[in-house]
């Protein structure tokens, strides 16, 4: 199978390696130059800005699948529109014109804006109020084919990603930016990059057209428990909001438990890291 991976960055590159290991051919697309690693001999690199209308014409004529892993380069409505609407519009046209069998978009659990701690799964109604979350919701509609009669894609909503080279949560606790205090009973939801890749591989190979999937670990945690666990392993007292944490970090913007049992059951996924405790592992390996 030939797979176009759009947005060949921290997640896309790990996915590309997983695809190659499973015998697939990978076309890696990104805007900026990236030097191939020694183990990427079977990956074809294409430098291309997919936010430009018609850019899809520079891509291979007949891939079997597209995985859209692009990320916004700025947390603004304009940045999100460029990354998640314009790029997906171009990729959707590519899929339509080239009869691509599968189009998978890595969305976000940020489409659930609820703050009451409820459980949300793959079939729960999304809950957003404009802004960047509204852009994410529009991107889902586009990919799923809810706006026209084009091909129906898949959405894989990702919880907070972490893994090799990305342990910012540890640094936030160390600095006191993530602390005990108001709102620390809010749920936090995580997904190790390895498990995100496993989910994406399964969707590429056997996902149902038009289905929404979740990539999230099995044990969401209260923020206070996350802070306390990390602080203990850092050998520091758990920071408290009154000690200088930024006001924006004190109260959660969202509070919900992301459920992914239906995804794992349908696709036969076994998590390598069922909770953030296994995923973070040995503190000696933490880098930020």
FENWOLIN-V361006 format. One line per field, one symbol per residue. burial: + if it has 9 or more other ideal C-beta (glycine too) atoms within 8 Angstrom, else -. A space follows every 50 residues. Layout:
burial=???
This chain:
burial=+++++++++-++++++++++---+++++++---------+--+-++-+-+ +---++--+---++++++++-+------++++++++++++++++++-+-+ -++++++-+++++++-+--+++-----+---++++++++++++++----- +-+++++++++++--++-+++++--++++++-++-+++++++++++++++ ++++--+-+--++++++--+++++-++++++--+---++++---+---++ ---+++++++-+++--+-+-+-+-++-+++-----+--
